[in-house]
Amino acid sequence: MVAATAATNISAWAQNLRDSGRSLKITAVEPIAVKVPQSEGAGSAWIFLRLLTNRKDLIGYGEVYTLGIPSVPPFLRG
């Protein structure tokens, strides 16, 4: 029930944005690397993204799936 309401609100917000003629642009993508303990049975790092937009009230987050990090930053090395 809550998910359906949230989806409706987001859909209405997106429609209002389209109707207003304003554009929404991603202005920056910030990677967030999280070191994961080996005991968790996962890779050595998880990577998330923070997406900034031209609207100060709208920030997005996402997960990055990789098959391996070819160049691991020094702070993530064991």
Secondary structure, 3 states (H helix, E strand, C coil): CHHHHHHHHHHHHHHHHHHHCCCCCEEEEEEEEEECCHHHCCCCEEEEEEEEECCCCCEEEEEECCCCCCCCCHHHCC
